[in-house]
Amino acid sequence: MSEFEVLDSIWFSSVNSYIGIVIGEIAGERKAYIKSVKGRNLEDDICDIATWGAPFPLEAAYELFKYLKPDQNQ
């Protein structure tokens, strides 16, 4: 089984948690996932999102990344 390679992430915060969107690649295919996490450890949270997150539309993720991280090219 191929491993999910994380390419980038963005974060939104609330009073009790963080919402992360992770873009990554597995078996040559890019995918995006979204999930609410505790925000205690970045690596653990990214792993949690990649493993248990809900699929998120890749094009929508790219649009958010383009808006929130304008200095980065996808």
N, C-alpha and C positions, 0 to 999 in steps of 0.2 A: 504494500500500500504506500502511495506517495504521501509525503509530508506537506502540510500547508506552509508555504513560505510567506510570511507577512511582509508586505511592501510599504504600507503606511497606515496610519490611524488618526482619527479625529475624535474630540471629546466634547461633551456638553455636560454641564453640572447642574444639579438641583440641590435642595437642602439635604437630602438623605442619600443620594447616590450619584453616579456618573453614568452617562450613556455613551457608549463607544461604537464607532463604526470602523471596521477593519477591512482593508482591501488586501488580498493576497492571491497567491497562485498555487494551484495544485494540478499536477499532471498536465502542465502547459495551459491551463485554463484559469483566467482571472475570475475571482468571486469576491463578493462583499457580504459582510455579516454585521448585525446590530444587536446590542444587548445592554441591559442595565447591569452595572457592576458596583462593588463597594468602593473602589478607588483607593485601595490600600497599597497595591503593588502593581506597577505598570506592566511588567512582564506576565504576572499571573492574570491580570485583567485581560490582556490581549489574548492569552491562551484560552481563557474562559470564553471570550467572544468567538474566537475561531472554532472552538469545540462545540459550544452550546448555543451560540447566537442564531438568530433567525436570519434566513437569507434576505439580503437587501438588494434592490435593483442596482446593478453595477453602474449604469448611466447616471442614476440619481446620486450615487456616491461620488462619481467623478464631478458632477456639477457642484455638490457641496464642497468637495476638496478644492475645486477651482475658485470658489467664492471665499472660502475660509483660509486657504493657503495659496494666495495668488502668485507667490514667488516660486512655487514648485510646479514642475511640469509632470503630468501623468503619462 
